[in-house]
Each structure stands twice: as C-alpha cells, then as structure tokens.
Amino acid sequence: MSTTHKLSTGETTHKLSTGELAKLVGGLMDLDAAEDEYRDGEISYKPYQFGDNNLSLMGDYYGLRMINERFCRLARSVFLPMLRLQPRISSFPPEVKTFADYCDEVENFVSLTTSRVEALRGSQMMVIPRDFVSMLTDAYYGGSIRNTPPNNRTEFTPTEQRVIELVSDGLNTSMAMAWRDLMPIAFEVQNREENLSFASFADADDMVVNCSFMVQLPDADPANFDIIYPLQTLKPIAGQLRSRMHSDLLEEDLSWREKLERAVLNVPLSITAVLAEPSVPLGRVGNVTPGQVVPVQMTPAPRLLVEGLPMFEADLGEASGKSALNLTRRIAD
C-alpha cells in the first residue's frame, strides 16, 4: 500500500510501497530472462537505440509527394525529342530505406547522375536503368519505341552517354521548377557513373528517400527511373515537407497563359471616331425639325475612342475608295 507525506511546502508526493517495488524488480528480472531465451533460441533480434533513424520526422511526405506530382507533368516534355511524344509519367509514394537495401533492389549497371543541391547543403542522385537508356537512344536516332533485348554490356556508348546527359539535365531542370513552390533550388551535376557499387553517394547504412517514377510507353513495357535524396538532406526542411499548404499550381503554366491570351484578344470592343463636336443652344435644339441643317466645323485632329476612352488622334483620308482615318498619335493616359 502506498504511503504519502507532506513536504514543507505543502505539496504531496507519492512513494512506491514494498509490494510495488517487488513487482517492479520482478518485471525487470522477467525481461532479462526473456532476453536470454531469445538469445539461446531460434528467435533472433537486434538492438535498437531510440533516436536513431527517426523516420517519423518527415511525416507523411505530403510536400515531397506534391513536388513529385508537379515534376511528372513537367518532365513529359523532356522525353519529347527522344520518343517523339510526351509520355504519361506517374510517381510512387516516397520510400525510406538504407542505401544498401536500395542497391540490392536495382541492377549494378545503371546510369547514375549525382547533383549538388546547394540550397539544402546536400545532394541528389538520378538512377536510370540501362534498358531505358537504350530505348531512348534507339528512338532518338529514328528507331521505334520497343523493349530492347538483354545484353551483358558493362558501359554505355558515347551516343548513349550524350542521351543520358540530355535527359538528366532536362529532368533536373524540371525538378527545380517543381521545387520552386516550396523553395528555390538548383541542381548542379557533379559526376556521372555507370556502376552502382562505385557510387560515392552515401554509406551503406545511411538512410535515403527513394522517389520512383514510371514512364508509360506505347507498344512497350513501362520504364522506371529513380531520384534519391539522403534523409539528412531533407531533414532541415521536414516541417515544410509536412505542410499541406503548398499550391498544386505552377507559377508559370504556359498552356493556361496561352489560352488566357487568346481569350483576352478575342474580346469585342467598340470603336468610335469623333469627327466634330458642335455646340448648339438648348432653345434651338428644341425647335429642330427633320430637314434642317446643323452647321459643324470638322475637328482638325479627329479622335478615335475605344469603349468611350480616347486612344488615338487621326487625319481624315481615304483607302480603297472608302473614307478612312490615318492614326497619327497615341493619346497618353
């Protein structure tokens, strides 16, 4: 049974009784026994230290998912020169894993483009499979979009390296535009590799965020490529990546601007030419009857009004047998 006593300040504190202490010690002893059982039996376990690899820091990756969705729309035009079409690109939810686990899931011979992200004081790596590189190269030089047969090559040809350079630079530009709503960043290419075992991107135990993308192609299997960030690179902006206040609209939507421009240019406006402005007494206006002549004096510089607002001064003239106005000067606002 617990006991309490009064402190000099009047506060009450709770002490464990003898029975409660015995139960606490017994529980700790049972935990040690269970640990020995796991160690001696078939069940294996590994120690875990709280505070290491805290993946909950990134939340649900909402901001990163929004960036990837914008990137999918922008990256379509990157493949247009190679495929002669803009393929549909989809993004998968970001995954957090060790760099060693990621390397175990992909082929060793791939295109690796590592870029420096100065704004985040970190790096990014783009991984393009060799089959996708071969397909893009064949299509770029007039071939059809088709699955390439397997081969045992261990390096890319100079032509394929040029295609890799064009694609990776274009995708980095698209990714920078996709990040622009969250923060302005730029990707500066540092090196390109062809062997994943030689990549100096991260240590094997380092955690990375893998963003995978699927490119849907006609008459061929879908192609995939990955963009990887070290978890430490994204941790400083974890709060921004958790926020759901990011707009899904780009600052510059060219198609929307073109449609808006066409709509504005098709708005009908009324134009009026003021040739004379005579002054007539009110009494005479009341006695005017049909057939009477009202003398007017032509304005030396007739004005052209757009929706009632004076826009130009003009001279009277003739064009193709019809009366016309020759615009001489724009009237300042």
C-alpha positions in Angstrom: 0.0 0.0 0.0 1.4 3.4 -0.9 2.2 6.0 1.6 2.2 9.8 1.4 3.7 12.5 3.4 3.6 16.3 3.4 6.5 18.4 2.3 7.4 21.6 4.0 6.0 23.5 1.0 2.6 21.8 1.4 3.0 19.6 -1.7 2.1 15.9 -1.7 4.5 13.2 -3.1 3.8 9.6 -3.9 6.2 6.8 -2.8 6.2 3.2 -4.0 5.3 0.7 -1.4 7.3 -2.5 -0.7 4.9 -4.6 -2.8 5.1 -2.2 -5.7 8.9 -2.2 -5.6 8.9 -6.1 -5.6 6.6 -6.2 -8.7 8.8 -3.7 -10.5 12.0 -5.7 -9.8 10.3 -8.9 -10.7 9.2 -7.4 -14.0 12.8 -6.4 -14.8 14.0 -9.9 -14.0 11.4 -11.5 -16.3 12.6 -9.2 -19.1 16.2 -10.4 -18.6 15.0 -14.0 -18.7 13.0 -13.4 -21.9 16.1 -11.8 -23.4 18.2 -14.9 -22.6 15.5 -17.1 -24.1 15.6 -15.2 -27.3 19.3 -15.3 -27.4 19.5 -19.1 -26.9 16.5 -20.0 -29.1 15.8 -19.7 -32.8 14.3 -16.2 -32.5 16.9 -13.5 -33.3 16.7 -9.8 -32.7 19.0 -6.8 -33.0 19.3 -3.9 -30.6 17.6 -0.6 -31.3 18.6 2.7 -29.9 15.8 5.2 -29.7 16.6 8.4 -31.5 18.4 6.8 -34.4 16.9 6.8 -37.9 13.8 8.7 -36.8 11.7 8.3 -39.9 8.7 10.0 -38.4 10.5 13.3 -38.7 9.4 13.5 -42.3 5.7 12.9 -41.5 3.7 11.6 -44.5 5.9 13.2 -47.1 3.0 15.3 -48.3 5.2 18.2 -49.6 7.5 15.8 -51.4 4.6 13.9 -53.0 3.2 17.2 -54.3 6.7 18.1 -55.7 6.9 14.7 -57.5 3.4 15.2 -59.0 4.4 18.6 -60.4 7.6 17.0 -61.7 5.6 14.3 -63.5 3.8 17.0 -65.5 6.9 19.0 -66.3 9.1 16.0 -67.2 6.9 14.9 -70.0 8.4 17.4 -72.4 11.9 16.2 -71.6 11.3 12.9 -73.4 9.6 14.5 -76.4 12.8 14.9 -78.5 13.7 11.2 -78.0 10.3 9.5 -78.1 8.5 12.0 -80.4 5.7 12.1 -77.9 5.0 13.2 -74.4 4.5 10.0 -72.3 2.4 9.8 -69.2 4.6 9.8 -66.1 3.4 8.6 -62.7 5.1 8.9 -59.3 5.1 6.3 -56.5 5.0 7.3 -52.8 8.5 8.1 -51.4 10.2 5.3 -49.5 12.8 5.5 -46.8 15.4 2.7 -46.7 19.1 2.2 -46.3 21.3 2.9 -49.3 22.5 -0.8 -49.1 18.9 -2.0 -49.3 18.3 0.2 -52.3 21.4 -1.1 -54.1 20.2 -4.6 -53.6 17.0 -3.9 -55.4 18.4 -2.4 -58.7 20.9 -3.6 -61.3 24.5 -2.8 -60.8 24.9 -1.4 -64.3 22.8 1.7 -64.5 23.1 5.4 -65.3 23.9 7.4 -62.1 23.9 11.2 -62.1 24.8 12.8 -58.8 24.0 16.5 -58.4 24.8 19.0 -55.7 21.8 20.8 -54.1 23.5 23.9 -52.5 20.2 25.3 -51.0 19.8 22.1 -49.0 23.6 21.6 -48.3 23.2 18.1 -49.7 23.0 16.0 -52.9 20.6 14.1 -55.1 21.1 11.1 -57.4 19.2 10.2 -60.5 19.1 6.5 -61.4 18.1 5.5 -65.0 18.1 1.7 -65.9 20.3 0.7 -68.9 17.2 -0.7 -70.8 15.5 2.7 -70.6 18.7 4.4 -71.8 19.0 2.0 -74.8 15.3 2.6 -75.7 15.7 6.4 -75.6 18.8 6.2 -77.7 17.2 4.0 -80.4 14.1 6.2 -80.5 16.2 9.4 -80.6 18.0 8.3 -83.7 15.0 7.1 -85.6 14.2 3.7 -84.2 10.9 2.5 -82.9 9.8 2.6 -79.2 10.3 -1.0 -78.2 11.7 -3.2 -75.5 15.4 -3.7 -76.0 16.9 -7.2 -75.9 19.0 -8.1 -72.8 22.8 -7.7 -73.1 25.9 -8.2 -71.0 27.4 -4.8 -71.6 29.1 -3.0 -68.7 29.4 0.5 -70.1 27.4 3.0 -72.2 28.4 4.0 -75.7 29.3 7.7 -76.3 26.0 8.1 -78.0 24.1 6.8 -75.0 26.2 9.0 -72.7 25.0 12.0 -74.8 21.4 10.9 -74.4 21.9 10.5 -70.7 23.3 14.0 -70.4 20.3 15.5 -72.3 17.8 13.5 -70.2 19.4 14.1 -66.8 19.9 17.8 -67.4 16.3 18.2 -68.6 14.9 16.2 -65.6 17.0 18.3 -63.2 15.6 21.5 -64.7 12.0 20.1 -64.4 12.7 19.1 -60.8 14.0 22.5 -59.9 10.8 24.0 -61.3 8.7 21.5 -59.3 10.5 22.6 -56.1 10.0 26.3 -56.8 6.7 26.5 -54.9 8.4 25.1 -51.7 11.8 26.8 -52.1 14.1 27.8 -54.9 16.8 25.2 -55.5 19.2 24.3 -58.3 20.8 21.0 -59.2 24.5 21.2 -60.2 25.7 18.0 -61.8 28.9 16.7 -60.1 29.6 13.4 -61.7 28.1 10.5 -63.7 28.7 6.9 -63.0 27.8 3.6 -64.6 28.4 1.2 -61.7 26.3 1.4 -58.6 29.0 -0.3 -56.5 31.3 2.6 -57.3 28.8 5.3 -56.4 30.1 7.6 -53.6 26.6 8.9 -52.9 26.1 7.6 -49.4 27.4 5.0 -47.0 25.7 1.6 -46.9 23.9 2.3 -43.6 22.8 5.8 -44.4 19.1 6.3 -44.9 17.9 7.6 -48.2 14.5 8.8 -49.6 13.7 7.0 -52.8 11.3 8.7 -55.3 10.3 6.3 -58.1 8.7 7.3 -61.4 7.0 5.2 -64.1 7.0 6.3 -67.7 4.2 4.7 -69.7 5.1 4.0 -73.4 3.1 2.8 -76.4 3.9 -0.7 -77.6 6.4 -1.3 -74.9 6.6 -2.1 -71.2 6.6 0.9 -68.8 10.0 2.2 -67.9 11.2 3.4 -64.5 13.7 5.8 -63.1 14.5 6.9 -59.5 15.5 10.1 -57.8 17.2 9.6 -54.4 17.8 12.1 -51.6 19.8 11.4 -48.4 17.5 11.6 -45.5 19.9 14.1 -43.8 19.5 16.4 -46.8 15.7 16.7 -46.3 15.6 16.7 -42.5 16.3 20.5 -42.2 13.1 21.2 -44.2 11.0 18.4 -42.7 8.5 21.0 -41.3 7.9 22.4 -44.8 7.6 18.9 -46.3 4.9 18.1 -43.7 2.9 21.2 -44.5 -0.3 20.8 -46.6 -0.4 24.4 -47.7 1.6 24.0 -50.9 -0.2 25.0 -54.0 -0.7 22.4 -56.8 -0.4 25.2 -59.4 2.8 26.2 -61.0 3.8 29.9 -61.1 4.0 29.7 -64.8 1.5 27.5 -66.7 2.3 28.2 -70.3 -0.8 26.5 -71.7 -3.0 28.4 -69.3 -1.3 31.7 -70.3 -1.8 31.0 -74.0 -5.5 30.2 -73.5 -5.9 33.3 -71.4 -4.1 35.4 -74.0 -6.3 34.1 -76.8 -9.5 34.7 -74.8 -8.4 38.3 -74.0 -7.5 39.1 -77.6 -10.9 37.9 -78.8 -12.9 40.2 -76.5 -15.0 42.5 -78.8 -14.5 46.3 -78.3 -16.5 49.2 -79.8 -14.5 51.9 -81.7 -15.9 55.4 -82.2 -14.4 58.2 -84.4 -15.3 61.7 -83.2 -15.2 63.9 -86.3 -16.9 67.0 -84.8 -18.3 68.3 -81.6 -20.7 71.3 -82.4 -22.2 73.4 -79.7 -26.0 74.2 -80.2 -28.1 76.3 -77.8 -30.8 74.4 -75.9 -33.6 76.5 -77.4 -32.5 75.7 -80.9 -32.3 72.0 -80.2 -35.9 72.1 -79.1 -37.1 73.7 -82.4 -35.1 71.4 -84.7 -37.2 69.5 -87.2 -36.4 66.9 -89.9 -34.8 68.5 -92.9 -33.0 71.3 -91.1 -29.2 71.6 -91.4 -26.9 72.0 -88.4 -23.6 73.6 -89.4 -20.5 71.9 -87.9 -16.8 72.6 -88.1 -14.6 69.5 -88.6 -12.1 68.8 -85.9 -8.5 69.3 -87.1 -7.4 66.1 -85.5 -10.4 63.7 -85.1 -10.1 61.3 -82.1 -10.6 57.6 -82.0 -12.3 56.3 -78.9 -12.2 52.7 -77.7 -15.0 51.8 -75.4 -15.5 55.6 -74.9 -11.9 56.2 -73.9 -9.7 58.4 -76.3 -6.9 56.3 -77.6 -5.6 57.9 -80.9 -5.6 61.2 -82.9 -6.1 60.8 -86.6 -6.4 62.5 -90.0 -9.3 62.1 -92.4 -8.4 60.2 -95.5 -9.5 57.6 -98.0 -8.5 53.9 -98.5 -9.8 51.7 -101.3 -12.5 54.2 -102.3 -13.8 54.4 -98.7 -13.4 57.1 -96.0 -10.8 56.2 -93.5 -8.8 57.5 -90.6 -5.0 57.7 -90.6 -3.8 57.2 -87.0 -1.2 59.8 -86.2 -0.6 59.8 -82.4 -1.5 57.7 -79.4 -3.1 59.8 -76.7 -1.2 59.4 -73.4 -3.2 58.1 -70.4 
